[in-house]
Amino acid sequence: MHYKLCIKLFVITIVCCLMPLSAFAQDLLVYYVVGNVTYTQNGTATPLAMNTRIAPTTVINIPDDSRVELLDVKNAKRIIIITSGKGAVNTFTKNRANTSTSVSQQYVQYVLMQMDNDQLTALKQHSRDSEQTADLLKSIEDSEGEGNGFADLFNEFREDIHKEFEEFRRKNNEEYAEFVRKIWKQFKAAPVMPKPQDDFIKPVVYNDPVGEPTTDRWRFIERVERLAKAIFKPNKDEVEKMKGKKRPKPATPEKKNKNKDENEKVEQPIQEVKIPESQTQFSTMPFTFFGTEMSVRIDESRRLYLGKVTPDNVADLILKQLSTKYYDNTIVDCLALREKYNLCDWAYLLLLKAISDTFCGKDTKESALLTGYIYCQSGYKIRFATDAKRESLYLLVGSRHYIYGKMPWMLDGDFYYPVLDTTPSSLLICEAAYPQEQKLSLFIPTAPNFSEEFNEEREVVSQRYPDVKIHVKVNQNLMDFYETYPSSRIGEDFTTRWVMYANTPMQEDVKKQIYPELSKALEGKSPVQKVERILNLIQTGMEYGYDDVVWGGDRAFFAEETLNYSLCDCEDRSILFTRLVRDLVGLKCVLIYYPGHLAAAVHFDEEVGGVRYMLDGVPYVVCDATYIGASVGMQMPDCDDATLIALE
């Protein structure tokens, strides 16, 4: 009897040990299904419904034009299966057409909370292409009432203006969707514009003929007047872009004002929308953008499925799903994030890509559609395109500038670029335009404000003036963002490719680290003495390195990048130098392009010797951060053929 009891206890123990393992194996959560997908359960084919948990070895049957998305809760991965057939889940994941990408633990918890909400779970049991689902979602939307809609952006509009605005957007979106159904044309891409290749001029060390260097030797340099061969100045429109003006905004109806011309529009300020705390637990999707945790209101019951990329399918998704109040809330939150984190046009586009990849799957056609729709509704020029097989959806972005290394498409006199994709040279492009749309600008009016993840501290010290030094730790998240930045030019002048870098303000956390120390070292000095010290700091405190050796090709640095990386070349030094002089000394600067070399020049209010160039009757004295040890006014040998590049 005792023996039998022991056997029974042993069996119970084994079963108890195996039960958690079996339950633990069921770690794939079904959270999106399109079509009549089934899975085998106890030898029977059962419809695969959302909120079902299955194992990697579970056999599923996926018909044509169907789709399954799974969440690997244990390993924090998202699995998207779009190929048809029958087999175990882990067999499908080996197919390259299907994807498995990592997600954050915050996103895992977000999905779990969405699935645990009774109301949302009930909705998710309906098929994605069911009219009943659309009706249910609309009824919930209507019950939420006003106050969460897109019109909240325009806080000064009264109730009648709210209604006018909603009607304005509804009409625009309906017309836009109808255009999407009709006007798709075949286009060939223009040739890709490669970055200009220069012969590099090696840095030169200045040999002081008087022996010991003096702190005021620029006074003894003979003044030399020279004329630049060509001069560039940004036009008024570009200057406004530098200052952050003319930023794209959502299209708004005209509003009459007694104090203004009746045809002039009144732009209303955009305000961040406060999300009620009761909603954030299950209705805001978390995502990470350059190390910064963010979230937007979006709902798993509103997931997108495009299927074949046809004009009708794209138009139907825009009209029936995206042009709804709940996606309006998503746009509101995106615009609020743009303001909160000081995101330029380029950063905002990448933000929308991060949101769409998190919601729809990385680099999917649904992600491209959502990114393009929100960017369009935010006031930017975009065009959708597809390939000959109509299996992929591409996003082309209208740009104010020529972008190097990207395939350009000329549409109605404007250049569009697949800045987020690599496209074939022939595309079927939808030419549908949205009211009041504007082209992307690559200027950065304000440095973005990402979460801080500082690199190791670096010290930069001037050899001639040891009290002039920098101690700085740069935010790695900012470095990661700047690494994505596309190189471009303004108009036909290739020398303008440095303007965007030189006109980008220094990030505030870097200013707080280096400006007090530098200001103290420069205190009591004349403007020329201050510039001399900043110049020598960059000449002698930093090590020179060629881009092709370090990066494999030409790559200009923003000022913070030069402070972060151990090597820098002439263009990087000149960009940092002009930024420090403008911020710390308050003097106007220009860049000077010589074939194969970039230097800078400064306008002084006092008489200063040395080589100087005239721009609009204003003299600028050469300051070359690559002419090691040279003073203000000294121009590197063999550098005479100059082009001045004006800075804001």
C-alpha positions as CSV (number, residue, x, y, z in Angstrom):
1,M,0.0,0.0,0.0
2,H,2.8,2.3,1.0
3,Y,4.6,1.4,-2.3
4,K,1.5,2.2,-4.4
5,L,1.1,5.6,-2.6
6,C,4.7,6.5,-3.4
7,I,4.1,5.7,-7.1
8,K,1.0,7.8,-7.1
9,L,2.8,10.7,-5.4
10,F,5.6,10.4,-7.9
11,V,3.2,10.5,-10.9
12,I,1.4,13.5,-9.4
13,T,4.7,15.3,-8.9
14,I,5.7,14.7,-12.5
15,V,2.4,15.9,-13.8
16,C,2.6,19.0,-11.6
17,C,6.1,19.8,-12.9
18,L,5.0,19.3,-16.5
19,M,1.9,21.4,-16.3
20,P,3.7,24.8,-15.9
21,L,6.1,23.8,-18.7
22,S,3.1,23.1,-21.0
23,A,1.4,26.3,-20.1
24,F,4.6,28.2,-20.4
25,A,5.0,26.8,-24.0
26,Q,1.7,28.4,-24.9
27,D,3.3,31.8,-25.1
28,L,2.2,33.1,-28.5
29,L,-0.7,35.5,-28.3
30,V,-2.9,36.0,-31.4
31,Y,-3.7,39.7,-31.7
32,Y,-4.6,40.2,-35.3
33,V,-6.3,37.8,-37.9
34,V,-7.4,38.5,-41.4
35,G,-9.4,35.9,-43.3
36,N,-10.6,32.4,-42.3
37,V,-7.5,31.2,-40.5
38,T,-7.8,28.0,-38.5
39,Y,-5.6,26.0,-36.1
40,T,-5.7,22.4,-35.1
41,Q,-6.9,21.8,-31.6
42,N,-7.5,18.2,-30.4
43,G,-7.5,17.1,-34.0
44,T,-10.2,19.5,-35.1
45,A,-9.8,22.6,-37.2
46,T,-10.9,25.6,-35.1
47,P,-11.2,29.3,-36.2
48,L,-8.2,31.2,-35.0
49,A,-9.6,34.1,-33.0
50,M,-7.9,37.1,-31.5
51,N,-6.8,36.8,-27.8
52,T,-6.1,33.1,-28.4
53,R,-2.8,31.6,-27.0
54,I,-1.0,29.0,-29.0
55,A,2.4,27.3,-29.1
56,P,5.2,27.6,-31.7
57,T,4.4,24.0,-32.7
58,T,0.7,24.6,-33.2
59,V,-0.5,23.8,-36.7
60,I,-2.3,26.6,-38.5
61,N,-3.9,26.8,-41.9
62,I,-3.7,30.2,-43.6
63,P,-5.8,30.7,-46.8
64,D,-4.7,33.1,-49.6
65,D,-5.0,36.8,-48.9
66,S,-5.0,36.2,-45.1
67,R,-2.7,37.4,-42.4
68,V,-1.8,36.5,-38.8
69,E,0.0,38.5,-36.2
70,L,1.4,36.9,-33.0
71,L,3.0,38.3,-29.9
72,D,5.8,36.2,-28.4
73,V,5.2,37.3,-24.8
74,K,8.2,35.5,-23.3
75,N,10.8,36.8,-25.8
76,A,9.1,40.1,-26.6
77,K,8.9,39.5,-30.4
78,R,6.2,40.3,-32.9
79,I,5.6,37.7,-35.6
80,I,3.8,38.6,-38.8
81,I,2.7,35.7,-41.1
82,I,1.4,36.7,-44.6
83,T,2.2,33.5,-46.6
84,S,-0.5,31.0,-47.2
85,G,-0.3,27.3,-46.4
86,K,-0.6,24.8,-43.6
87,G,2.0,23.9,-41.0
88,A,3.4,24.7,-37.6
89,V,3.9,28.3,-36.6
90,N,7.7,27.9,-36.3
91,T,7.8,26.6,-39.8
92,F,6.1,29.7,-41.1
93,T,8.6,31.9,-39.3
94,K,11.5,30.4,-41.4
95,N,10.0,31.9,-44.5
96,R,11.7,35.1,-45.4
97,A,8.4,36.7,-46.5
98,N,7.2,36.5,-42.9
99,T,8.9,38.6,-40.2
100,S,9.9,38.4,-36.6
101,T,11.0,41.6,-34.9
102,S,11.8,42.5,-31.3
103,V,9.5,44.8,-29.4
104,S,9.8,46.5,-26.0
105,Q,8.4,45.1,-22.8
106,Q,6.3,48.3,-22.6
107,Y,4.7,47.3,-25.9
108,V,4.1,43.7,-24.7
109,Q,2.3,45.1,-21.6
110,Y,0.3,47.5,-23.8
111,V,-1.0,44.6,-26.0
112,L,-1.8,42.5,-23.0
113,M,-3.8,45.3,-21.4
114,Q,-5.6,45.9,-24.7
115,M,-6.6,42.2,-24.8
116,D,-7.7,42.2,-21.2
117,N,-10.2,45.1,-21.8
118,D,-13.7,43.5,-22.1
119,Q,-15.0,46.0,-24.5
120,L,-12.1,45.9,-26.9
121,T,-11.8,42.1,-26.7
122,A,-15.4,41.7,-27.7
123,L,-14.7,43.9,-30.8
124,K,-11.6,42.0,-31.7
125,Q,-13.6,38.7,-32.1
126,H,-15.1,40.1,-35.3
127,S,-13.4,39.6,-38.6
128,R,-11.4,42.6,-39.7
129,D,-13.3,42.9,-43.0
130,S,-16.7,42.6,-41.3
131,E,-19.1,45.5,-41.7
132,Q,-20.4,44.6,-38.2
133,T,-17.0,45.5,-36.8
134,A,-17.0,48.9,-38.5
135,D,-20.5,49.6,-37.2
136,L,-19.5,48.7,-33.6
137,L,-16.4,50.8,-33.7
138,K,-18.4,53.7,-35.1
139,S,-21.0,53.4,-32.3
140,I,-18.2,53.5,-29.7
141,E,-16.6,56.5,-31.4
142,D,-19.9,58.3,-31.4
143,S,-20.5,57.6,-27.7
144,E,-17.1,59.1,-26.9
145,G,-18.6,62.5,-27.8
146,E,-16.7,65.7,-28.8
147,G,-13.5,66.7,-27.1
148,N,-11.2,64.0,-28.4
149,G,-11.3,65.0,-32.0
150,F,-8.8,66.5,-34.4
151,A,-10.5,69.9,-34.0
152,D,-9.0,70.2,-30.5
153,L,-5.8,71.4,-32.2
154,F,-7.5,74.6,-33.0
155,N,-8.4,75.8,-29.6
156,E,-9.6,79.3,-30.5
157,F,-12.3,78.0,-32.9
158,R,-15.8,78.3,-31.5
159,E,-18.3,75.5,-31.8
160,D,-19.6,76.6,-35.2
161,I,-16.0,76.8,-36.5
162,H,-15.4,73.3,-35.1
163,K,-18.2,72.0,-37.2
164,E,-17.0,73.9,-40.2
165,F,-13.5,72.4,-39.7
166,E,-14.9,68.9,-39.3
167,E,-16.9,69.3,-42.5
168,F,-13.8,70.8,-44.2
169,R,-11.7,67.8,-43.3
170,R,-14.4,65.3,-44.2
171,K,-14.9,66.8,-47.6
172,N,-11.1,67.0,-48.2
173,N,-10.5,63.4,-47.2
174,E,-13.4,62.2,-49.4
175,E,-12.1,64.1,-52.4
176,Y,-8.5,62.9,-51.6
177,A,-9.7,59.3,-51.4
178,E,-11.5,59.6,-54.8
179,F,-8.3,61.0,-56.4
180,V,-6.4,58.1,-55.0
181,R,-8.8,55.7,-56.8
182,K,-8.1,57.4,-60.1
183,I,-4.8,59.1,-60.8
184,W,-2.0,56.6,-60.7
185,K,0.6,56.9,-63.5
186,Q,3.7,55.1,-64.5
187,F,6.9,57.1,-64.0
188,K,10.7,56.6,-64.5
189,A,13.1,57.9,-61.8
190,A,15.6,60.6,-62.6
191,P,19.3,59.7,-62.1
192,V,20.5,59.5,-58.5
193,M,22.6,62.5,-57.5
194,P,25.9,61.3,-56.0
195,K,27.7,63.5,-53.4
196,P,30.3,65.7,-55.0
197,Q,33.8,64.3,-54.8
198,D,36.6,66.7,-53.9
199,D,40.4,66.4,-53.9
200,F,41.4,66.6,-50.2
201,I,43.8,69.3,-49.1
202,K,45.8,68.0,-46.2
203,P,46.0,70.1,-43.0
204,V,48.9,72.4,-42.8
205,V,50.9,73.4,-39.7
206,Y,51.9,77.0,-39.6
207,N,55.6,77.7,-38.8
208,D,55.8,80.9,-36.8
209,P,58.6,83.0,-38.3
210,V,59.1,85.0,-35.2
211,G,59.7,82.0,-32.9
212,E,57.6,82.3,-29.8
213,P,53.9,82.8,-30.6
214,T,52.4,86.1,-29.4
215,T,48.8,86.5,-28.4
216,D,48.3,89.6,-30.6
217,R,50.2,88.7,-33.7
218,W,47.2,89.1,-36.0
219,R,47.7,92.9,-35.5
220,F,51.0,92.7,-37.5
221,I,49.5,90.8,-40.5
222,E,49.1,92.9,-43.5
223,R,45.5,93.4,-44.6
224,V,44.8,91.7,-47.9
225,E,41.6,92.4,-49.8
226,R,40.4,89.5,-52.0
227,L,37.2,88.9,-54.0
228,A,35.5,85.5,-53.9
229,K,34.8,84.0,-57.3
230,A,31.2,83.2,-56.4
231,I,28.9,84.1,-53.6
232,F,25.9,82.2,-52.1
233,K,23.3,83.7,-49.9
234,P,20.1,81.9,-48.8
235,N,16.9,83.6,-50.1
236,K,14.3,85.0,-47.7
237,D,12.2,81.9,-47.8
238,E,15.1,79.7,-46.8
239,V,16.1,82.1,-44.0
240,E,12.5,81.8,-42.6
241,K,13.0,78.0,-42.7
242,M,16.2,78.4,-40.7
243,K,14.3,80.4,-38.1
244,G,11.5,77.8,-37.9
245,K,8.9,79.8,-39.7
246,K,6.5,78.5,-42.4
247,R,6.3,75.1,-40.7
248,P,3.8,72.8,-42.3
249,K,0.5,72.6,-40.5
250,P,-2.8,70.7,-41.0
251,A,-5.0,72.2,-43.6
252,T,-7.6,74.5,-42.1
253,P,-10.7,76.3,-43.5
254,E,-10.5,80.1,-44.1
255,K,-11.7,82.1,-41.2
256,K,-12.9,85.7,-41.7
257,N,-11.5,88.4,-39.3
258,K,-12.7,92.0,-39.1
259,N,-9.1,93.2,-38.8
260,K,-7.8,91.3,-41.7
261,D,-8.5,90.9,-45.4
262,E,-11.5,88.5,-45.7
263,N,-9.5,86.2,-47.9
264,E,-6.6,85.8,-45.5
265,K,-6.4,82.7,-43.3
266,V,-6.0,82.9,-39.6
267,E,-3.6,80.2,-38.3
268,Q,-4.5,78.8,-35.0
269,P,-2.0,77.6,-32.4
270,I,-1.4,73.9,-31.9
271,Q,-1.7,72.7,-28.3
272,E,-0.7,69.5,-26.7
273,V,-3.8,67.4,-25.9
274,K,-4.0,66.1,-22.4
275,I,-5.0,62.4,-22.3
276,P,-7.3,61.4,-19.4
277,E,-5.4,59.1,-17.0
278,S,-8.3,56.6,-17.2
279,Q,-7.6,56.2,-21.0
280,T,-3.8,55.8,-20.9
281,Q,-3.8,52.3,-19.4
282,F,-5.1,50.6,-22.6
283,S,-5.5,53.2,-25.3
284,T,-2.0,54.7,-25.6
285,M,0.6,52.7,-27.5
286,P,4.2,53.0,-26.2
287,F,7.2,53.2,-28.6
288,T,10.8,54.2,-28.4
289,F,12.2,57.0,-30.6
290,F,15.9,57.5,-30.4
291,G,16.1,56.3,-26.8
292,T,13.1,58.3,-25.7
293,E,9.9,56.6,-24.4
294,M,6.8,58.1,-26.1
295,S,3.2,57.1,-26.6
296,V,0.2,57.9,-28.8
297,R,-3.5,57.1,-28.7
298,I,-4.1,54.3,-31.1
299,D,-6.2,51.1,-30.8
300,E,-5.5,47.5,-31.6
301,S,-9.0,47.2,-32.9
302,R,-8.1,49.7,-35.6
303,R,-5.2,47.7,-37.1
304,L,-4.7,48.0,-40.9
305,Y,-4.7,45.4,-43.6
306,L,-4.0,46.5,-47.2
307,G,-3.8,43.3,-49.1
308,K,-3.0,43.9,-52.8
309,V,-1.8,47.4,-53.5
310,T,-4.6,48.6,-55.7
311,P,-6.0,52.2,-56.0
312,D,-9.3,51.0,-54.5
313,N,-7.8,49.2,-51.6
314,V,-5.6,52.2,-50.7
315,A,-8.5,54.6,-51.0
316,D,-10.9,52.4,-49.0
317,L,-8.4,52.2,-46.1
318,I,-7.9,56.0,-46.2
319,L,-11.6,56.7,-46.3
320,K,-13.1,54.0,-44.1
321,Q,-10.5,53.6,-41.4
322,L,-7.9,56.3,-41.4
323,S,-10.3,59.2,-41.9
324,T,-12.0,58.6,-38.5
325,K,-12.0,60.4,-35.2
326,Y,-9.9,57.9,-33.5
327,Y,-7.1,58.2,-36.0
328,D,-7.6,62.0,-35.7
329,N,-6.5,61.5,-32.1
330,T,-3.4,59.8,-33.2
331,I,-2.6,62.8,-35.5
332,V,-3.2,65.2,-32.6
333,D,-0.8,63.2,-30.4
334,C,1.8,63.1,-33.2
335,L,1.7,66.9,-33.6
336,A,1.9,67.3,-29.9
337,L,5.1,65.2,-29.8
338,R,6.5,67.2,-32.6
339,E,6.2,70.4,-30.5
340,K,7.2,68.8,-27.2
341,Y,10.5,67.4,-28.5
342,N,11.4,70.1,-31.0
343,L,11.2,67.8,-34.0
344,C,12.2,69.3,-37.4
345,D,10.5,68.0,-40.5
346,W,13.0,65.2,-40.9
347,A,12.7,64.1,-37.3
348,Y,8.9,64.2,-37.5
349,L,8.9,61.9,-40.5
350,L,11.1,59.4,-38.7
351,L,8.8,59.7,-35.6
352,L,5.8,58.7,-37.8
353,K,7.8,55.8,-39.2
354,A,8.6,54.6,-35.7
355,I,4.9,54.8,-34.7
356,S,3.7,53.0,-37.8
357,D,6.4,50.3,-37.6
358,T,5.4,49.6,-34.0
359,F,1.7,49.5,-34.9
360,C,1.8,47.8,-38.3
361,G,5.1,45.9,-38.4
362,K,8.5,47.1,-39.5
363,D,8.7,48.2,-43.2
364,T,5.2,46.8,-44.1
365,K,3.0,48.3,-46.7
366,E,0.5,49.2,-43.9
367,S,3.3,51.0,-42.1
368,A,4.0,53.0,-45.3
369,L,0.4,53.9,-45.7
370,L,-0.1,55.0,-42.0
371,T,3.2,57.1,-42.1
372,G,2.2,58.8,-45.4
373,Y,-1.4,59.5,-44.2
374,I,-0.4,61.2,-41.0
375,Y,2.4,63.1,-42.7
376,C,0.0,64.2,-45.3
377,Q,-2.6,65.3,-42.7
378,S,0.1,67.1,-40.9
379,G,0.6,69.4,-43.9
380,Y,3.4,67.7,-45.8
381,K,3.6,66.7,-49.5
382,I,3.6,63.0,-50.0
383,R,2.8,60.6,-52.9
384,F,2.1,56.9,-52.7
385,A,3.5,54.5,-55.2
386,T,3.7,50.8,-56.0
387,D,5.8,48.4,-58.2
388,A,4.7,46.4,-61.2
389,K,3.6,43.5,-59.1
390,R,1.6,45.8,-56.7
391,E,3.0,43.9,-53.7
392,S,4.8,46.8,-52.0
393,L,3.6,50.4,-51.1
394,Y,6.3,53.1,-51.2
395,L,6.2,56.6,-49.8
396,L,7.6,59.5,-51.8
397,V,8.2,62.7,-49.9
398,G,8.3,66.1,-51.5
399,S,11.5,68.0,-50.7
400,R,12.6,71.6,-50.8
401,H,16.1,70.4,-51.4
402,Y,18.0,68.1,-53.7
403,I,18.9,65.0,-51.7
404,Y,22.1,63.1,-52.4
405,G,22.1,59.3,-52.9
406,K,18.3,58.9,-53.2
407,M,16.4,58.2,-56.4
408,P,14.5,61.4,-57.4
409,W,11.0,61.5,-59.0
410,M,9.9,64.6,-60.8
411,L,6.2,65.2,-60.3
412,D,4.5,68.4,-61.4
413,G,7.8,70.3,-61.2
414,D,8.7,69.1,-57.7
415,F,11.2,66.5,-56.6
416,Y,10.0,63.6,-54.5
417,Y,12.3,61.1,-52.8
418,P,11.8,57.6,-51.3
419,V,13.7,58.7,-48.2
420,L,12.5,55.8,-46.1
421,D,12.7,53.1,-48.8
422,T,14.8,51.7,-51.7
423,T,12.6,51.6,-54.8
424,P,12.8,50.2,-58.3
425,S,13.5,52.7,-61.1
426,S,10.0,52.5,-62.4
427,L,6.9,53.0,-60.3
428,L,3.2,53.4,-60.5
429,I,2.7,56.7,-58.6
430,C,-0.5,58.2,-57.2
431,E,-0.5,61.9,-58.0
432,A,-3.3,62.8,-55.6
433,A,-2.5,66.0,-53.8
434,Y,-3.9,67.3,-50.4
435,P,-4.9,70.9,-49.8
436,Q,-2.3,73.3,-48.4
437,E,0.5,70.7,-48.5
438,Q,4.1,71.8,-48.2
439,K,7.5,70.3,-49.0
440,L,9.8,68.9,-46.4
441,S,12.7,71.1,-45.3
442,L,15.9,69.7,-44.1
443,F,16.8,72.7,-41.9
444,I,16.8,72.1,-38.2
445,P,15.5,75.3,-36.5
446,T,15.9,73.8,-33.0
447,A,18.0,70.9,-31.8
448,P,15.7,67.9,-30.9
449,N,15.1,67.1,-27.2
450,F,15.7,63.4,-26.7
451,S,16.2,61.5,-23.4
452,E,19.7,61.7,-22.1
453,E,22.2,58.9,-22.6
454,F,25.5,60.5,-22.3
455,N,28.8,59.1,-23.7
456,E,32.1,59.4,-21.8
457,E,33.4,62.8,-21.0
458,R,35.8,64.3,-23.5
459,E,38.4,67.1,-22.9
460,V,39.5,69.5,-25.6
461,V,42.3,72.0,-24.7
462,S,44.0,74.8,-26.7
463,Q,47.7,74.4,-26.9
464,R,48.4,78.1,-27.0
465,Y,45.8,79.1,-24.5
466,P,45.6,76.2,-21.9
467,D,42.8,78.0,-20.0
468,V,40.6,77.7,-23.0
469,K,39.2,74.2,-22.8
470,I,36.0,72.1,-23.2
471,H,34.7,69.3,-21.0
472,V,31.7,67.6,-22.6
473,K,29.6,64.5,-22.6
474,V,27.3,64.2,-25.7
475,N,23.9,62.5,-25.8
476,Q,24.2,59.3,-27.8
477,N,20.5,59.5,-28.7
478,L,21.3,62.8,-30.5
479,M,24.2,61.1,-32.3
480,D,22.0,58.3,-33.5
481,F,19.5,60.8,-34.9
482,Y,22.2,62.9,-36.7
483,E,23.6,59.8,-38.3
484,T,20.2,59.3,-40.1
485,Y,20.3,62.9,-41.6
486,P,20.4,62.9,-45.4
487,S,22.9,65.1,-47.2
488,S,21.4,67.7,-49.5
489,R,21.9,71.0,-51.2
490,I,19.8,74.1,-51.8
491,G,19.1,74.8,-55.5
492,E,21.9,74.2,-58.0
493,D,24.8,75.2,-55.7
494,F,26.5,72.1,-54.2
495,T,28.4,74.3,-51.7
496,T,25.1,74.8,-49.8
497,R,25.2,71.2,-48.5
498,W,27.0,72.5,-45.4
499,V,24.5,75.2,-44.6
500,M,22.0,72.9,-42.8
501,Y,24.8,71.6,-40.5
502,A,26.3,75.0,-39.7
503,N,22.9,76.7,-39.0
504,T,21.6,74.0,-36.6
505,P,21.7,75.4,-33.1
506,M,23.7,73.6,-30.4
507,Q,21.6,71.4,-28.1
508,E,20.9,73.0,-24.8
509,D,22.5,70.3,-22.6
510,V,25.8,70.7,-24.5
511,K,25.6,74.4,-24.2
512,K,25.2,74.1,-20.4
513,Q,28.3,71.9,-20.2
514,I,30.7,73.9,-22.4
515,Y,29.6,77.6,-22.6
516,P,30.1,78.6,-19.0
517,E,33.7,77.3,-19.0
518,L,34.5,78.9,-22.3
519,S,32.8,82.2,-21.4
520,K,34.9,82.4,-18.3
521,A,38.2,81.8,-20.2
522,L,37.1,84.5,-22.8
523,E,36.0,87.0,-20.2
524,G,37.6,90.5,-20.5
525,K,39.1,89.7,-24.0
526,S,38.4,91.7,-27.2
527,P,36.3,90.1,-29.9
528,V,39.5,89.4,-32.0
529,Q,41.2,87.8,-28.9
530,K,38.1,85.7,-28.3
531,V,38.0,84.4,-31.9
532,E,41.7,83.8,-31.8
533,R,41.3,81.5,-28.8
534,I,38.3,79.6,-30.1
535,L,40.2,79.1,-33.4
536,N,43.3,77.7,-31.7
537,L,41.2,75.5,-29.5
538,I,39.8,73.7,-32.5
539,Q,43.0,73.7,-34.5
540,T,45.2,72.2,-31.7
541,G,42.7,70.5,-29.4
542,M,41.2,68.1,-32.0
543,E,42.8,65.4,-34.1
544,Y,42.3,65.5,-37.9
545,G,40.9,62.5,-39.7
546,Y,39.6,61.9,-43.3
547,D,35.9,60.9,-43.7
548,D,36.7,58.1,-46.2
549,V,38.9,56.4,-43.6
550,V,36.5,56.9,-40.6
551,W,33.1,56.6,-42.3
552,G,33.9,55.1,-45.7
553,G,32.8,58.3,-47.5
554,D,32.1,62.0,-47.2
555,R,30.0,62.9,-44.1
556,A,29.7,66.3,-42.6
557,F,29.3,66.7,-38.8
558,F,26.9,68.7,-36.8
559,A,28.7,70.7,-34.0
560,E,27.9,68.2,-31.3
561,E,29.2,65.3,-33.5
562,T,32.6,67.0,-33.8
563,L,32.6,67.4,-30.0
564,N,31.7,63.7,-29.6
565,Y,34.0,61.9,-32.1
566,S,37.8,61.6,-31.8
567,L,38.5,62.6,-35.4
568,C,37.2,65.4,-37.6
569,D,38.1,67.1,-40.9
570,C,38.1,70.6,-42.3
571,E,34.3,70.9,-42.8
572,D,33.5,69.6,-39.3
573,R,36.0,72.0,-37.7
574,S,34.6,75.0,-39.7
575,I,31.0,74.2,-38.8
576,L,31.9,73.9,-35.0
577,F,34.0,77.1,-35.2
578,T,31.3,79.2,-36.7
579,R,28.8,77.9,-34.2
580,L,31.0,78.8,-31.2
581,V,31.9,82.2,-32.6
582,R,28.2,83.1,-33.3
583,D,27.0,81.9,-29.9
584,L,29.9,83.1,-27.6
585,V,31.2,86.2,-29.4
586,G,28.1,87.3,-31.3
587,L,29.8,87.9,-34.6
588,K,28.6,87.1,-38.1
589,C,30.3,84.2,-39.9
590,V,30.5,82.7,-43.4
591,L,32.0,79.4,-44.7
592,I,34.7,79.6,-47.4
593,Y,34.8,76.9,-49.9
594,Y,38.1,76.3,-51.8
595,P,38.2,73.3,-54.1
596,G,39.0,70.4,-51.7
597,H,38.8,72.5,-48.6
598,L,36.4,74.3,-46.3
599,A,37.4,77.2,-43.9
600,A,35.5,80.1,-42.3
601,A,35.6,83.8,-42.0
602,V,34.4,86.3,-39.4
603,H,33.1,89.9,-39.7
604,F,34.8,92.2,-37.0
605,D,33.7,95.7,-36.2
606,E,37.3,96.7,-35.7
607,E,40.2,96.7,-38.2
608,V,41.9,93.3,-38.4
609,G,44.8,92.4,-40.6
610,G,45.1,89.4,-42.8
611,V,43.1,88.0,-45.8
612,R,39.5,89.1,-46.0
613,Y,36.7,88.7,-48.5
614,M,33.8,91.0,-49.2
615,L,30.1,89.9,-49.0
616,D,27.5,92.6,-49.8
617,G,30.2,95.3,-49.0
618,V,30.9,93.6,-45.6
619,P,34.4,92.3,-44.9
620,Y,35.0,88.8,-43.5
621,V,38.4,87.9,-42.2
622,V,39.7,84.3,-42.9
623,C,39.8,82.0,-39.9
624,D,41.0,78.5,-40.9
625,A,40.5,75.8,-38.3
626,T,42.6,73.3,-40.3
627,Y,45.7,75.7,-40.7
628,I,47.2,74.4,-37.5
629,G,48.6,77.2,-35.3
630,A,47.7,79.9,-37.8
631,S,46.1,83.1,-36.4
632,V,43.0,85.1,-37.4
633,G,43.6,86.4,-41.0
634,M,46.0,83.7,-42.2
635,Q,44.9,81.8,-45.2
636,M,46.3,78.4,-46.0
637,P,48.8,78.3,-48.9
638,D,47.4,77.5,-52.3
639,C,43.9,78.5,-51.3
640,D,42.9,81.4,-53.5
641,D,39.9,80.2,-55.5
642,A,37.2,80.9,-52.9
643,T,33.4,80.7,-52.7
644,L,31.7,82.4,-49.8
645,I,28.7,80.6,-48.1
646,A,26.6,82.9,-46.0
647,L,25.2,81.7,-42.7
648,E,22.1,82.9,-40.9
